[in-house]
Amino acid sequence: MQRRRKGGRGRFPIQPKIGRRPRAEKMTPEPSGLEEPIYIDLAEAEVLRLVDLEGLYQEQAGNELGVSRGTVWRLLASAREKVTRSIFEGRQLVVGFPFEEET
C-alpha cells in the first residue's frame, strides 16, 4: 500500500516497514445501521502493536519502522482516535482500505 499525502504539496511520506500483518482484518459491532466503516491502515495498526502491545517507546518504534518519532506519534494519534471512534460510535473497524491489492 502506498501512503498518500494529505494535501497537494510536500514530499511523499516514508513507507513504514510492516513487521506483521494483523490476524483480524475487521471488527464488526452489532448491526446498528448504515454507518460507513472506519478504515485504519497497516502502518497505523503496526504502530499500535509496537507501542501499545510490545511496550516500545515511540523512538524505538520509529527505528523499527524506519520512520521518525514524529511520524510514529502522528500514526499513533490517528490510530487511537479511529479505534476509540469505532468503539463509541459502534462502527465497523477495517484494517486496510477496500481498494488495496493483496501482495
C-alpha positions in Angstrom: 0.0 0.0 0.0 1.3 3.4 -0.9 0.8 6.1 1.8 -1.0 9.1 0.5 0.0 12.6 1.5 -2.7 14.8 2.8 -3.0 18.0 0.7 -1.4 18.6 -2.6 2.1 19.6 -1.7 5.1 18.3 0.1 7.2 15.2 -0.1 5.7 11.8 0.0 5.9 10.1 3.4 8.4 7.3 4.0 6.8 3.8 3.8 6.9 2.2 7.3 8.2 -1.3 7.4 5.3 -3.6 8.5 6.6 -6.4 10.7 3.5 -8.5 10.9 0.0 -8.2 9.4 -2.8 -8.2 11.9 -4.7 -11.5 12.1 -8.1 -9.7 12.1 -9.0 -7.7 9.1 -12.1 -6.0 10.6 -14.0 -5.8 13.8 -17.8 -5.7 13.4 -20.1 -4.4 16.2 -23.7 -5.5 16.5 -25.7 -4.3 13.4 -26.5 -0.7 14.1 -27.3 0.9 10.7 -25.7 2.1 7.6 -22.8 4.0 9.0 -19.6 4.0 7.0 -16.8 1.7 8.3 -13.7 3.3 9.8 -10.5 2.3 7.9 -7.2 2.0 9.7 -4.2 1.4 7.5 -1.5 -1.1 8.1 1.1 1.4 9.3 -1.3 2.7 12.0 -2.1 -0.9 13.1 1.6 -1.7 13.3 2.3 1.4 15.4 -0.5 0.4 17.8 1.1 -3.1 18.1 4.6 -1.8 18.7 3.8 0.9 21.2 0.7 -0.4 23.0 1.2 -4.2 22.8 5.0 -4.6 22.7 5.6 -1.6 25.0 8.2 0.1 22.8 8.9 3.8 23.2 8.0 6.0 20.1 11.6 6.4 19.3 12.2 2.6 19.3 9.1 2.1 17.2 10.3 4.6 14.7 13.6 2.8 14.4 11.8 -0.5 13.9 9.5 1.0 11.2 12.2 3.1 9.6 10.4 6.4 10.2 10.8 9.4 12.5 9.4 9.6 16.0 7.1 12.4 14.9 5.7 10.1 12.2 5.1 7.4 14.8 3.4 10.0 17.0 1.0 11.1 14.2 0.2 7.5 13.2 -0.4 6.5 16.9 -2.7 9.5 17.5 -4.7 8.8 14.3 -5.0 5.0 15.1 -6.1 5.6 18.7 -8.7 8.1 17.5 -10.1 5.7 14.9 -10.3 2.8 17.4 -12.0 4.9 20.0 -14.4 6.3 17.4 -15.2 2.8 16.3 -16.0 1.7 19.9 -18.1 4.7 20.9 -20.0 5.1 17.6 -20.4 1.4 17.1 -18.9 1.5 13.6 -17.1 -1.3 11.9 -13.2 -1.0 12.1 -11.5 -2.3 8.9 -7.7 -2.8 8.7 -6.5 -1.6 5.3 -8.5 0.0 2.6 -11.1 -1.6 0.3 -9.1 -0.7 -2.8 -5.8 -2.2 -1.5 -4.4 -5.1 -3.5 -3.0 -8.1 -1.8 0.7 -8.5 -2.2 
